[in-house]
Amino acid sequence: MFVVRKPDNDLVFGWEIRRFGALVIEKGGAGYSTIHDARTAGESALSALGVEA
């Protein structure tokens, strides 16, 4: 799970679940004001897929 900057707004963070570091499996649609909030949401999505962070 990676925390990323949203492309449309460099002050907003998002998350992506990737395989092999490059193949994007899933992206969060929401923007988060802090890295921590984006990481928490991404980890929740990751666990919903049945994968441990």
ModelCIF file with pLDDT and N, C-alpha, C, O atoms, coordinates in Angstrom:
data_MODEL
#
_entry.id   MODEL 
#
_entity.id                         1 
_entity.type                       polymer 
_entity.pdbx_number_of_molecules   1 
#
_entity_poly.entity_id                      1 
_entity_poly.type                           'polypeptide(L)' 
_entity_poly.nstd_linkage                   no 
_entity_poly.nstd_monomer                   no 
_entity_poly.pdbx_seq_one_letter_code       MFVVRKPDNDLVFGWEIRRFGALVIEKGGAGYSTIHDARTAGESALSALGVEA 
_entity_poly.pdbx_seq_one_letter_code_can   MFVVRKPDNDLVFGWEIRRFGALVIEKGGAGYSTIHDARTAGESALSALGVEA 
_entity_poly.pdbx_strand_id                 A 
#
loop_
_entity_poly_seq.entity_id 
_entity_poly_seq.num 
_entity_poly_seq.mon_id 
_entity_poly_seq.hetero 
1 1  MET n 
1 2  PHE n 
1 3  VAL n 
1 4  VAL n 
1 5  ARG n 
1 6  LYS n 
1 7  PRO n 
1 8  ASP n 
1 9  ASN n 
1 10 ASP n 
1 11 LEU n 
1 12 VAL n 
1 13 PHE n 
1 14 GLY n 
1 15 TRP n 
1 16 GLU n 
1 17 ILE n 
1 18 ARG n 
1 19 ARG n 
1 20 PHE n 
1 21 GLY n 
1 22 ALA n 
1 23 LEU n 
1 24 VAL n 
1 25 ILE n 
1 26 GLU n 
1 27 LYS n 
1 28 GLY n 
1 29 GLY n 
1 30 ALA n 
1 31 GLY n 
1 32 TYR n 
1 33 SER n 
1 34 THR n 
1 35 ILE n 
1 36 HIS n 
1 37 ASP n 
1 38 ALA n 
1 39 ARG n 
1 40 THR n 
1 41 ALA n 
1 42 GLY n 
1 43 GLU n 
1 44 SER n 
1 45 ALA n 
1 46 LEU n 
1 47 SER n 
1 48 ALA n 
1 49 LEU n 
1 50 GLY n 
1 51 VAL n 
1 52 GLU n 
1 53 ALA n 
#
_struct_asym.id          A 
_struct_asym.entity_id   1 
#
loop_
_ma_qa_metric.id 
_ma_qa_metric.mode 
_ma_qa_metric.name 
_ma_qa_metric.software_group_id 
_ma_qa_metric.type 
1 global pLDDT . pLDDT 
2 local  pLDDT . pLDDT 
#
_ma_qa_metric_global.metric_id      1 
_ma_qa_metric_global.metric_value   87.68 
_ma_qa_metric_global.model_id       1 
_ma_qa_metric_global.ordinal_id     1 
#
loop_
_ma_qa_metric_local.label_asym_id 
_ma_qa_metric_local.label_comp_id 
_ma_qa_metric_local.label_seq_id 
_ma_qa_metric_local.metric_id 
_ma_qa_metric_local.metric_value 
_ma_qa_metric_local.model_id 
_ma_qa_metric_local.ordinal_id 
A MET 1  2 89.00 1 1  
A PHE 2  2 91.00 1 2  
A VAL 3  2 94.00 1 3  
A VAL 4  2 93.00 1 4  
A ARG 5  2 91.00 1 5  
A LYS 6  2 83.00 1 6  
A PRO 7  2 79.00 1 7  
A ASP 8  2 77.00 1 8  
A ASN 9  2 71.00 1 9  
A ASP 10 2 72.00 1 10 
A LEU 11 2 81.00 1 11 
A VAL 12 2 94.00 1 12 
A PHE 13 2 95.00 1 13 
A GLY 14 2 94.00 1 14 
A TRP 15 2 94.00 1 15 
A GLU 16 2 93.00 1 16 
A ILE 17 2 91.00 1 17 
A ARG 18 2 90.00 1 18 
A ARG 19 2 86.00 1 19 
A PHE 20 2 86.00 1 20 
A GLY 21 2 78.00 1 21 
A ALA 22 2 84.00 1 22 
A LEU 23 2 89.00 1 23 
A VAL 24 2 90.00 1 24 
A ILE 25 2 88.00 1 25 
A GLU 26 2 90.00 1 26 
A LYS 27 2 88.00 1 27 
A GLY 28 2 89.00 1 28 
A GLY 29 2 85.00 1 29 
A ALA 30 2 89.00 1 30 
A GLY 31 2 89.00 1 31 
A TYR 32 2 94.00 1 32 
A SER 33 2 93.00 1 33 
A THR 34 2 95.00 1 34 
A ILE 35 2 95.00 1 35 
A HIS 36 2 96.00 1 36 
A ASP 37 2 96.00 1 37 
A ALA 38 2 95.00 1 38 
A ARG 39 2 95.00 1 39 
A THR 40 2 95.00 1 40 
A ALA 41 2 95.00 1 41 
A GLY 42 2 94.00 1 42 
A GLU 43 2 93.00 1 43 
A SER 44 2 93.00 1 44 
A ALA 45 2 92.00 1 45 
A LEU 46 2 88.00 1 46 
A SER 47 2 89.00 1 47 
A ALA 48 2 89.00 1 48 
A LEU 49 2 83.00 1 49 
A GLY 50 2 81.00 1 50 
A VAL 51 2 71.00 1 51 
A GLU 52 2 65.00 1 52 
A ALA 53 2 57.00 1 53 
#
loop_
_atom_site.group_PDB 
_atom_site.id 
_atom_site.type_symbol 
_atom_site.label_atom_id 
_atom_site.label_alt_id 
_atom_site.label_comp_id 
_atom_site.label_asym_id 
_atom_site.label_entity_id 
_atom_site.label_seq_id 
_atom_site.pdbx_PDB_ins_code 
_atom_site.Cartn_x 
_atom_site.Cartn_y 
_atom_site.Cartn_z 
_atom_site.occupancy 
_atom_site.B_iso_or_equiv 
_atom_site.pdbx_formal_charge 
_atom_site.auth_seq_id 
_atom_site.auth_comp_id 
_atom_site.auth_asym_id 
_atom_site.auth_atom_id 
_atom_site.pdbx_PDB_model_num 
ATOM 1   N N  . MET A 1 1  ? 0.854   -1.154  0.000   1.00 89.00 ? 1  MET A N  1 
ATOM 2   C CA . MET A 1 1  ? 0.000   0.000   0.000   1.00 89.00 ? 1  MET A CA 1 
ATOM 3   C C  . MET A 1 1  ? 0.906   1.224   0.000   1.00 89.00 ? 1  MET A C  1 
ATOM 4   O O  . MET A 1 1  ? 1.849   1.306   0.786   1.00 89.00 ? 1  MET A O  1 
ATOM 5   N N  . PHE A 1 2  ? 0.619   2.157   -0.870  1.00 91.00 ? 2  PHE A N  1 
ATOM 6   C CA . PHE A 1 2  ? 1.411   3.364   -1.018  1.00 91.00 ? 2  PHE A CA 1 
ATOM 7   C C  . PHE A 1 2  ? 0.548   4.595   -0.775  1.00 91.00 ? 2  PHE A C  1 
ATOM 8   O O  . PHE A 1 2  ? -0.596  4.657   -1.226  1.00 91.00 ? 2  PHE A O  1 
ATOM 9   N N  . VAL A 1 3  ? 1.091   5.563   -0.069  1.00 94.00 ? 3  VAL A N  1 
ATOM 10  C CA . VAL A 1 3  ? 0.454   6.869   0.059   1.00 94.00 ? 3  VAL A CA 1 
ATOM 11  C C  . VAL A 1 3  ? 1.026   7.730   -1.062  1.00 94.00 ? 3  VAL A C  1 
ATOM 12  O O  . VAL A 1 3  ? 2.242   7.796   -1.243  1.00 94.00 ? 3  VAL A O  1 
ATOM 13  N N  . VAL A 1 4  ? 0.148   8.386   -1.811  1.00 93.00 ? 4  VAL A N  1 
ATOM 14  C CA . VAL A 1 4  ? 0.561   9.175   -2.973  1.00 93.00 ? 4  VAL A CA 1 
ATOM 15  C C  . VAL A 1 4  ? -0.067  10.565  -2.924  1.00 93.00 ? 4  VAL A C  1 
ATOM 16  O O  . VAL A 1 4  ? -1.043  10.790  -2.209  1.00 93.00 ? 4  VAL A O  1 
ATOM 17  N N  . ARG A 1 5  ? 0.496   11.481  -3.680  1.00 91.00 ? 5  ARG A N  1 
ATOM 18  C CA . ARG A 1 5  ? -0.136  12.787  -3.894  1.00 91.00 ? 5  ARG A CA 1 
ATOM 19  C C  . ARG A 1 5  ? -1.175  12.637  -4.976  1.00 91.00 ? 5  ARG A C  1 
ATOM 20  O O  . ARG A 1 5  ? -0.920  11.995  -5.995  1.00 91.00 ? 5  ARG A O  1 
ATOM 21  N N  . LYS A 1 6  ? -2.342  13.219  -4.775  1.00 83.00 ? 6  LYS A N  1 
ATOM 22  C CA . LYS A 1 6  ? -3.380  13.189  -5.798  1.00 83.00 ? 6  LYS A CA 1 
ATOM 23  C C  . LYS A 1 6  ? -2.929  14.050  -6.968  1.00 83.00 ? 6  LYS A C  1 
ATOM 24  O O  . LYS A 1 6  ? -2.435  15.157  -6.750  1.00 83.00 ? 6  LYS A O  1 
ATOM 25  N N  . PRO A 1 7  ? -3.081  13.587  -8.190  1.00 79.00 ? 7  PRO A N  1 
ATOM 26  C CA . PRO A 1 7  ? -2.557  14.321  -9.346  1.00 79.00 ? 7  PRO A CA 1 
ATOM 27  C C  . PRO A 1 7  ? -3.244  15.670  -9.603  1.00 79.00 ? 7  PRO A C  1 
ATOM 28  O O  . PRO A 1 7  ? -2.639  16.579  -10.171 1.00 79.00 ? 7  PRO A O  1 
ATOM 29  N N  . ASP A 1 8  ? -4.493  15.792  -9.190  1.00 77.00 ? 8  ASP A N  1 
ATOM 30  C CA . ASP A 1 8  ? -5.222  17.028  -9.456  1.00 77.00 ? 8  ASP A CA 1 
ATOM 31  C C  . ASP A 1 8  ? -4.995  18.095  -8.393  1.00 77.00 ? 8  ASP A C  1 
ATOM 32  O O  . ASP A 1 8  ? -5.379  19.249  -8.582  1.00 77.00 ? 8  ASP A O  1 
ATOM 33  N N  . ASN A 1 9  ? -4.370  17.716  -7.267  1.00 71.00 ? 9  ASN A N  1 
ATOM 34  C CA . ASN A 1 9  ? -4.141  18.678  -6.191  1.00 71.00 ? 9  ASN A CA 1 
ATOM 35  C C  . ASN A 1 9  ? -2.946  18.198  -5.385  1.00 71.00 ? 9  ASN A C  1 
ATOM 36  O O  . ASN A 1 9  ? -3.051  17.199  -4.673  1.00 71.00 ? 9  ASN A O  1 
ATOM 37  N N  . ASP A 1 10 ? -1.817  18.881  -5.479  1.00 72.00 ? 10 ASP A N  1 
ATOM 38  C CA . ASP A 1 10 ? -0.597  18.410  -4.821  1.00 72.00 ? 10 ASP A CA 1 
ATOM 39  C C  . ASP A 1 10 ? -0.606  18.603  -3.306  1.00 72.00 ? 10 ASP A C  1 
ATOM 40  O O  . ASP A 1 10 ? 0.358   18.227  -2.640  1.00 72.00 ? 10 ASP A O  1 
ATOM 41  N N  . LEU A 1 11 ? -1.662  19.176  -2.751  1.00 81.00 ? 11 LEU A N  1 
ATOM 42  C CA . LEU A 1 11 ? -1.765  19.325  -1.307  1.00 81.00 ? 11 LEU A CA 1 
ATOM 43  C C  . LEU A 1 11 ? -2.632  18.237  -0.673  1.00 81.00 ? 11 LEU A C  1 
ATOM 44  O O  . LEU A 1 11 ? -2.852  18.235  0.538   1.00 81.00 ? 11 LEU A O  1 
ATOM 45  N N  . VAL A 1 12 ? -3.118  17.318  -1.496  1.00 94.00 ? 12 VAL A N  1 
ATOM 46  C CA . VAL A 1 12 ? -4.012  16.267  -1.020  1.00 94.00 ? 12 VAL A CA 1 
ATOM 47  C C  . VAL A 1 12 ? -3.336  14.908  -1.239  1.00 94.00 ? 12 VAL A C  1 
ATOM 48  O O  . VAL A 1 12 ? -2.670  14.691  -2.251  1.00 94.00 ? 12 VAL A O  1 
ATOM 49  N N  . PHE A 1 13 ? -3.519  13.997  -0.272  1.00 95.00 ? 13 PHE A N  1 
ATOM 50  C CA . PHE A 1 13 ? -2.935  12.668  -0.344  1.00 95.00 ? 13 PHE A CA 1 
ATOM 51  C C  . PHE A 1 13 ? -4.002  11.633  -0.662  1.00 95.00 ? 13 PHE A C  1 
ATOM 52  O O  . PHE A 1 13 ? -5.181  11.825  -0.364  1.00 95.00 ? 13 PHE A O  1 
ATOM 53  N N  . GLY A 1 14 ? -3.578  10.549  -1.261  1.00 94.00 ? 14 GLY A N  1 
ATOM 54  C CA . GLY A 1 14 ? -4.455  9.419   -1.537  1.00 94.00 ? 14 GLY A CA 1 
ATOM 55  C C  . GLY A 1 14 ? -3.681  8.141   -1.278  1.00 94.00 ? 14 GLY A C  1 
ATOM 56  O O  . GLY A 1 14 ? -2.553  8.180   -0.786  1.00 94.00 ? 14 GLY A O  1 
ATOM 57  N N  . TRP A 1 15 ? -4.279  7.019   -1.604  1.00 94.00 ? 15 TRP A N  1 
ATOM 58  C CA . TRP A 1 15 ? -3.595  5.738   -1.431  1.00 94.00 ? 15 TRP A CA 1 
ATOM 59  C C  . TRP A 1 15 ? -3.810  4.869   -2.658  1.00 94.00 ? 15 TRP A C  1 
ATOM 60  O O  . TRP A 1 15 ? -4.797  5.007   -3.380  1.00 94.00 ? 15 TRP A O  1 
ATOM 61  N N  . GLU A 1 16 ? -2.856  3.970   -2.872  1.00 93.00 ? 16 GLU A N  1 
ATOM 62  C CA . GLU A 1 16 ? -2.940  2.982   -3.940  1.00 93.00 ? 16 GLU A CA 1 
ATOM 63  C C  . GLU A 1 16 ? -2.433  1.649   -3.401  1.00 93.00 ? 16 GLU A C  1 
ATOM 64  O O  . GLU A 1 16 ? -1.455  1.595   -2.656  1.00 93.00 ? 16 GLU A O  1 
ATOM 65  N N  . ILE A 1 17 ? -3.107  0.594   -3.785  1.00 91.00 ? 17 ILE A N  1 
ATOM 66  C CA . ILE A 1 17 ? -2.629  -0.753  -3.494  1.00 91.00 ? 17 ILE A CA 1 
ATOM 67  C C  . ILE A 1 17 ? -2.000  -1.242  -4.781  1.00 91.00 ? 17 ILE A C  1 
ATOM 68  O O  . ILE A 1 17 ? -2.647  -1.287  -5.827  1.00 91.00 ? 17 ILE A O  1 
ATOM 69  N N  . ARG A 1 18 ? -0.724  -1.611  -4.693  1.00 90.00 ? 18 ARG A N  1 
ATOM 70  C CA . ARG A 1 18 ? 0.025   -2.011  -5.885  1.00 90.00 ? 18 ARG A CA 1 
ATOM 71  C C  . ARG A 1 18 ? 0.597   -3.406  -5.717  1.00 90.00 ? 18 ARG A C  1 
ATOM 72  O O  . ARG A 1 18 ? 0.847   -3.877  -4.607  1.00 90.00 ? 18 ARG A O  1 
ATOM 73  N N  . ARG A 1 19 ? 0.792   -4.037  -6.834  1.00 86.00 ? 19 ARG A N  1 
ATOM 74  C CA . ARG A 1 19 ? 1.482   -5.321  -6.858  1.00 86.00 ? 19 ARG A CA 1 
ATOM 75  C C  . ARG A 1 19 ? 2.813   -5.109  -7.564  1.00 86.00 ? 19 ARG A C  1 
ATOM 76  O O  . ARG A 1 19 ? 2.863   -4.484  -8.624  1.00 86.00 ? 19 ARG A O  1 
ATOM 77  N N  . PHE A 1 20 ? 3.867   -5.615  -6.994  1.00 86.00 ? 20 PHE A N  1 
ATOM 78  C CA . PHE A 1 20 ? 5.226   -5.459  -7.513  1.00 86.00 ? 20 PHE A CA 1 
ATOM 79  C C  . PHE A 1 20 ? 5.651   -3.993  -7.575  1.00 86.00 ? 20 PHE A C  1 
ATOM 80  O O  . PHE A 1 20 ? 6.589   -3.655  -8.297  1.00 86.00 ? 20 PHE A O  1 
ATOM 81  N N  . GLY A 1 21 ? 4.978   -3.121  -6.832  1.00 78.00 ? 21 GLY A N  1 
ATOM 82  C CA . GLY A 1 21 ? 5.357   -1.721  -6.758  1.00 78.00 ? 21 GLY A CA 1 
ATOM 83  C C  . GLY A 1 21 ? 4.901   -0.853  -7.918  1.00 78.00 ? 21 GLY A C  1 
ATOM 84  O O  . GLY A 1 21 ? 4.998   0.372   -7.841  1.00 78.00 ? 21 GLY A O  1 
ATOM 85  N N  . ALA A 1 22 ? 4.403   -1.459  -8.995  1.00 84.00 ? 22 ALA A N  1 
ATOM 86  C CA . ALA A 1 22 ? 4.037   -0.661  -10.158 1.00 84.00 ? 22 ALA A CA 1 
ATOM 87  C C  . ALA A 1 22 ? 2.615   -0.925  -10.663 1.00 84.00 ? 22 ALA A C  1 
ATOM 88  O O  . ALA A 1 22 ? 1.961   -0.008  -11.160 1.00 84.00 ? 22 ALA A O  1 
ATOM 89  N N  . LEU A 1 23 ? 2.140   -2.137  -10.545 1.00 89.00 ? 23 LEU A N  1 
ATOM 90  C CA . LEU A 1 23 ? 0.818   -2.496  -11.048 1.00 89.00 ? 23 LEU A CA 1 
ATOM 91  C C  . LEU A 1 23 ? -0.240  -2.092  -10.027 1.00 89.00 ? 23 LEU A C  1 
ATOM 92  O O  . LEU A 1 23 ? -0.340  -2.698  -8.960  1.00 89.00 ? 23 LEU A O  1 
ATOM 93  N N  . VAL A 1 24 ? -1.030  -1.068  -10.350 1.00 90.00 ? 24 VAL A N  1 
ATOM 94  C CA . VAL A 1 24 ? -2.039  -0.558  -9.423  1.00 90.00 ? 24 VAL A CA 1 
ATOM 95  C C  . VAL A 1 24 ? -3.242  -1.492  -9.417  1.00 90.00 ? 24 VAL A C  1 
ATOM 96  O O  . VAL A 1 24 ? -3.891  -1.697  -10.443 1.00 90.00 ? 24 VAL A O  1 
ATOM 97  N N  . ILE A 1 25 ? -3.534  -2.061  -8.230  1.00 88.00 ? 25 ILE A N  1 
ATOM 98  C CA . ILE A 1 25 ? -4.659  -2.970  -8.054  1.00 88.00 ? 25 ILE A CA 1 
ATOM 99  C C  . ILE A 1 25 ? -5.920  -2.196  -7.692  1.00 88.00 ? 25 ILE A C  1 
ATOM 100 O O  . ILE A 1 25 ? -7.004  -2.483  -8.199  1.00 88.00 ? 25 ILE A O  1 
ATOM 101 N N  . GLU A 1 26 ? -5.769  -1.213  -6.811  1.00 90.00 ? 26 GLU A N  1 
ATOM 102 C CA . GLU A 1 26 ? -6.910  -0.421  -6.345  1.00 90.00 ? 26 GLU A CA 1 
ATOM 103 C C  . GLU A 1 26 ? -6.422  0.961   -5.915  1.00 90.00 ? 26 GLU A C  1 
ATOM 104 O O  . GLU A 1 26 ? -5.310  1.112   -5.409  1.00 90.00 ? 26 GLU A O  1 
ATOM 105 N N  . LYS A 1 27 ? -7.282  1.975   -6.129  1.00 88.00 ? 27 LYS A N  1 
ATOM 106 C CA . LYS A 1 27 ? -6.991  3.356   -5.726  1.00 88.00 ? 27 LYS A CA 1 
ATOM 107 C C  . LYS A 1 27 ? -8.130  3.871   -4.874  1.00 88.00 ? 27 LYS A C  1 
ATOM 108 O O  . LYS A 1 27 ? -9.294  3.537   -5.096  1.00 88.00 ? 27 LYS A O  1 
ATOM 109 N N  . GLY A 1 28 ? -7.780  4.687   -3.899  1.00 89.00 ? 28 GLY A N  1 
ATOM 110 C CA . GLY A 1 28 ? -8.808  5.372   -3.127  1.00 89.00 ? 28 GLY A CA 1 
ATOM 111 C C  . GLY A 1 28 ? -9.299  6.585   -3.895  1.00 89.00 ? 28 GLY A C  1 
ATOM 112 O O  . GLY A 1 28 ? -8.496  7.308   -4.485  1.00 89.00 ? 28 GLY A O  1 
ATOM 113 N N  . GLY A 1 29 ? -10.586 6.817   -3.897  1.00 85.00 ? 29 GLY A N  1 
ATOM 114 C CA . GLY A 1 29 ? -11.142 7.939   -4.629  1.00 85.00 ? 29 GLY A CA 1 
ATOM 115 C C  . GLY A 1 29 ? -11.106 9.245   -3.866  1.00 85.00 ? 29 GLY A C  1 
ATOM 116 O O  . GLY A 1 29 ? -11.101 10.322  -4.462  1.00 85.00 ? 29 GLY A O  1 
ATOM 117 N N  . ALA A 1 30 ? -11.082 9.150   -2.542  1.00 89.00 ? 30 ALA A N  1 
ATOM 118 C CA . ALA A 1 30 ? -11.115 10.353  -1.710  1.00 89.00 ? 30 ALA A CA 1 
ATOM 119 C C  . ALA A 1 30 ? -9.726  10.955  -1.562  1.00 89.00 ? 30 ALA A C  1 
ATOM 120 O O  . ALA A 1 30 ? -8.713  10.278  -1.740  1.00 89.00 ? 30 ALA A O  1 
ATOM 121 N N  . GLY A 1 31 ? -9.703  12.242  -1.233  1.00 89.00 ? 31 GLY A N  1 
ATOM 122 C CA . GLY A 1 31 ? -8.459  12.921  -0.909  1.00 89.00 ? 31 GLY A CA 1 
ATOM 123 C C  . GLY A 1 31 ? -8.372  13.135  0.590   1.00 89.00 ? 31 GLY A C  1 
ATOM 124 O O  . GLY A 1 31 ? -9.389  13.356  1.248   1.00 89.00 ? 31 GLY A O  1 
ATOM 125 N N  . TYR A 1 32 ? -7.172  13.073  1.131   1.00 94.00 ? 32 TYR A N  1 
ATOM 126 C CA . TYR A 1 32 ? -6.956  13.214  2.573   1.00 94.00 ? 32 TYR A CA 1 
ATOM 127 C C  . TYR A 1 32 ? -5.968  14.336  2.822   1.00 94.00 ? 32 TYR A C  1 
ATOM 128 O O  . TYR A 1 32 ? -5.013  14.516  2.066   1.00 94.00 ? 32 TYR A O  1 
ATOM 129 N N  . SER A 1 33 ? -6.200  15.080  3.875   1.00 93.00 ? 33 SER A N  1 
ATOM 130 C CA . SER A 1 33 ? -5.342  16.242  4.147   1.00 93.00 ? 33 SER A CA 1 
ATOM 131 C C  . SER A 1 33 ? -4.016  15.864  4.795   1.00 93.00 ? 33 SER A C  1 
ATOM 132 O O  . SER A 1 33 ? -3.076  16.659  4.782   1.00 93.00 ? 33 SER A O  1 
ATOM 133 N N  . THR A 1 34 ? -3.926  14.661  5.363   1.00 95.00 ? 34 THR A N  1 
ATOM 134 C CA . THR A 1 34 ? -2.662  14.236  5.979   1.00 95.00 ? 34 THR A CA 1 
ATOM 135 C C  . THR A 1 34 ? -2.258  12.855  5.470   1.00 95.00 ? 34 THR A C  1 
ATOM 136 O O  . THR A 1 34 ? -3.094  12.064  5.032   1.00 95.00 ? 34 THR A O  1 
ATOM 137 N N  . ILE A 1 35 ? -0.976  12.593  5.538   1.00 95.00 ? 35 ILE A N  1 
ATOM 138 C CA . ILE A 1 35 ? -0.457  11.278  5.163   1.00 95.00 ? 35 ILE A CA 1 
ATOM 139 C C  . ILE A 1 35 ? -1.062  10.209  6.073   1.00 95.00 ? 35 ILE A C  1 
ATOM 140 O O  . ILE A 1 35 ? -1.421  9.125   5.613   1.00 95.00 ? 35 ILE A O  1 
ATOM 141 N N  . HIS A 1 36 ? -1.172  10.518  7.345   1.00 96.00 ? 36 HIS A N  1 
ATOM 142 C CA . HIS A 1 36 ? -1.708  9.554   8.305   1.00 96.00 ? 36 HIS A CA 1 
ATOM 143 C C  . HIS A 1 36 ? -3.123  9.130   7.941   1.00 96.00 ? 36 HIS A C  1 
ATOM 144 O O  . HIS A 1 36 ? -3.438  7.941   7.986   1.00 96.00 ? 36 HIS A O  1 
ATOM 145 N N  . ASP A 1 37 ? -3.974  10.072  7.585   1.00 96.00 ? 37 ASP A N  1 
ATOM 146 C CA . ASP A 1 37 ? -5.357  9.745   7.219   1.00 96.00 ? 37 ASP A CA 1 
ATOM 147 C C  . ASP A 1 37 ? -5.405  8.874   5.958   1.00 96.00 ? 37 ASP A C  1 
ATOM 148 O O  . ASP A 1 37 ? -6.186  7.926   5.879   1.00 96.00 ? 37 ASP A O  1 
ATOM 149 N N  . ALA A 1 38 ? -4.570  9.201   4.987   1.00 95.00 ? 38 ALA A N  1 
ATOM 150 C CA . ALA A 1 38 ? -4.522  8.405   3.753   1.00 95.00 ? 38 ALA A CA 1 
ATOM 151 C C  . ALA A 1 38 ? -4.011  7.002   4.044   1.00 95.00 ? 38 ALA A C  1 
ATOM 152 O O  . ALA A 1 38 ? -4.547  6.030   3.511   1.00 95.00 ? 38 ALA A O  1 
ATOM 153 N N  . ARG A 1 39 ? -2.986  6.879   4.878   1.00 95.00 ? 39 ARG A N  1 
ATOM 154 C CA . ARG A 1 39 ? -2.437  5.568   5.225   1.00 95.00 ? 39 ARG A CA 1 
ATOM 155 C C  . ARG A 1 39 ? -3.478  4.721   5.967   1.00 95.00 ? 39 ARG A C  1 
ATOM 156 O O  . ARG A 1 39 ? -3.619  3.530   5.689   1.00 95.00 ? 39 ARG A O  1 
ATOM 157 N N  . THR A 1 40 ? -4.199  5.324   6.897   1.00 95.00 ? 40 THR A N  1 
ATOM 158 C CA . THR A 1 40 ? -5.228  4.601   7.652   1.00 95.00 ? 40 THR A CA 1 
ATOM 159 C C  . THR A 1 40 ? -6.311  4.076   6.717   1.00 95.00 ? 40 THR A C  1 
ATOM 160 O O  . THR A 1 40 ? -6.722  2.921   6.836   1.00 95.00 ? 40 THR A O  1 
ATOM 161 N N  . ALA A 1 41 ? -6.773  4.900   5.799   1.00 95.00 ? 41 ALA A N  1 
ATOM 162 C CA . ALA A 1 41 ? -7.802  4.472   4.842   1.00 95.00 ? 41 ALA A CA 1 
ATOM 163 C C  . ALA A 1 41 ? -7.274  3.383   3.917   1.00 95.00 ? 41 ALA A C  1 
ATOM 164 O O  . ALA A 1 41 ? -7.984  2.419   3.632   1.00 95.00 ? 41 ALA A O  1 
ATOM 165 N N  . GLY A 1 42 ? -6.043  3.523   3.446   1.00 94.00 ? 42 GLY A N  1 
ATOM 166 C CA . GLY A 1 42 ? -5.444  2.508   2.581   1.00 94.00 ? 42 GLY A CA 1 
ATOM 167 C C  . GLY A 1 42 ? -5.252  1.186   3.296   1.00 94.00 ? 42 GLY A C  1 
ATOM 168 O O  . GLY A 1 42 ? -5.479  0.130   2.706   1.00 94.00 ? 42 GLY A O  1 
ATOM 169 N N  . GLU A 1 43 ? -4.843  1.220   4.540   1.00 93.00 ? 43 GLU A N  1 
ATOM 170 C CA . GLU A 1 43 ? -4.673  -0.009  5.308   1.00 93.00 ? 43 GLU A CA 1 
ATOM 171 C C  . GLU A 1 43 ? -6.013  -0.699  5.561   1.00 93.00 ? 43 GLU A C  1 
ATOM 172 O O  . GLU A 1 43 ? -6.085  -1.927  5.587   1.00 93.00 ? 43 GLU A O  1 
ATOM 173 N N  . SER A 1 44 ? -7.065  0.085   5.746   1.00 93.00 ? 44 SER A N  1 
ATOM 174 C CA . SER A 1 44 ? -8.403  -0.491  5.900   1.00 93.00 ? 44 SER A CA 1 
ATOM 175 C C  . SER A 1 44 ? -8.834  -1.197  4.612   1.00 93.00 ? 44 SER A C  1 
ATOM 176 O O  . SER A 1 44 ? -9.390  -2.295  4.656   1.00 93.00 ? 44 SER A O  1 
ATOM 177 N N  . ALA A 1 45 ? -8.577  -0.568  3.479   1.00 92.00 ? 45 ALA A N  1 
ATOM 178 C CA . ALA A 1 45 ? -8.912  -1.180  2.193   1.00 92.00 ? 45 ALA A CA 1 
ATOM 179 C C  . ALA A 1 45 ? -8.089  -2.445  1.967   1.00 92.00 ? 45 ALA A C  1 
ATOM 180 O O  . ALA A 1 45 ? -8.600  -3.440  1.451   1.00 92.00 ? 45 ALA A O  1 
ATOM 181 N N  . LEU A 1 46 ? -6.836  -2.405  2.348   1.00 88.00 ? 46 LEU A N  1 
ATOM 182 C CA . LEU A 1 46 ? -5.955  -3.556  2.200   1.00 88.00 ? 46 LEU A CA 1 
ATOM 183 C C  . LEU A 1 46 ? -6.459  -4.733  3.038   1.00 88.00 ? 46 LEU A C  1 
ATOM 184 O O  . LEU A 1 46 ? -6.491  -5.868  2.562   1.00 88.00 ? 46 LEU A O  1 
ATOM 185 N N  . SER A 1 47 ? -6.846  -4.466  4.265   1.00 89.00 ? 47 SER A N  1 
ATOM 186 C CA . SER A 1 47 ? -7.354  -5.540  5.123   1.00 89.00 ? 47 SER A CA 1 
ATOM 187 C C  . SER A 1 47 ? -8.689  -6.074  4.607   1.00 89.00 ? 47 SER A C  1 
ATOM 188 O O  . SER A 1 47 ? -8.987  -7.256  4.782   1.00 89.00 ? 47 SER A O  1 
ATOM 189 N N  . ALA A 1 48 ? -9.501  -5.215  3.972   1.00 89.00 ? 48 ALA A N  1 
ATOM 190 C CA . ALA A 1 48 ? -10.762 -5.666  3.384   1.00 89.00 ? 48 ALA A CA 1 
ATOM 191 C C  . ALA A 1 48 ? -10.507 -6.642  2.237   1.00 89.00 ? 48 ALA A C  1 
ATOM 192 O O  . ALA A 1 48 ? -11.348 -7.491  1.942   1.00 89.00 ? 48 ALA A O  1 
ATOM 193 N N  . LEU A 1 49 ? -9.345  -6.521  1.592   1.00 83.00 ? 49 LEU A N  1 
ATOM 194 C CA . LEU A 1 49 ? -8.971  -7.464  0.540   1.00 83.00 ? 49 LEU A CA 1 
ATOM 195 C C  . LEU A 1 49 ? -8.382  -8.744  1.112   1.00 83.00 ? 49 LEU A C  1 
ATOM 196 O O  . LEU A 1 49 ? -8.104  -9.691  0.376   1.00 83.00 ? 49 LEU A O  1 
ATOM 197 N N  . GLY A 1 50 ? -8.191  -8.770  2.431   1.00 81.00 ? 50 GLY A N  1 
ATOM 198 C CA . GLY A 1 50 ? -7.658  -9.957  3.085   1.00 81.00 ? 50 GLY A CA 1 
ATOM 199 C C  . GLY A 1 50 ? -6.152  -10.028 3.107   1.00 81.00 ? 50 GLY A C  1 
ATOM 200 O O  . GLY A 1 50 ? -5.577  -11.110 3.228   1.00 81.00 ? 50 GLY A O  1 
ATOM 201 N N  . VAL A 1 51 ? -5.495  -8.859  2.987   1.00 71.00 ? 51 VAL A N  1 
ATOM 202 C CA . VAL A 1 51 ? -4.043  -8.797  2.982   1.00 71.00 ? 51 VAL A CA 1 
ATOM 203 C C  . VAL A 1 51 ? -3.595  -7.999  4.191   1.00 71.00 ? 51 VAL A C  1 
ATOM 204 O O  . VAL A 1 51 ? -4.171  -6.953  4.491   1.00 71.00 ? 51 VAL A O  1 
ATOM 205 N N  . GLU A 1 52 ? -2.570  -8.480  4.893   1.00 65.00 ? 52 GLU A N  1 
ATOM 206 C CA . GLU A 1 52 ? -2.051  -7.739  6.028   1.00 65.00 ? 52 GLU A CA 1 
ATOM 207 C C  . GLU A 1 52 ? -1.096  -6.660  5.555   1.00 65.00 ? 52 GLU A C  1 
ATOM 208 O O  . GLU A 1 52 ? -0.347  -6.857  4.599   1.00 65.00 ? 52 GLU A O  1 
ATOM 209 N N  . ALA A 1 53 ? -1.123  -5.500  6.238   1.00 57.00 ? 53 ALA A N  1 
ATOM 210 C CA . ALA A 1 53 ? -0.251  -4.374  5.880   1.00 57.00 ? 53 ALA A CA 1 
ATOM 211 C C  . ALA A 1 53 ? 1.169   -4.625  6.313   1.00 57.00 ? 53 ALA A C  1 
ATOM 212 O O  . ALA A 1 53 ? 2.039   -3.782  6.094   1.00 57.00 ? 53 ALA A O  1 
#
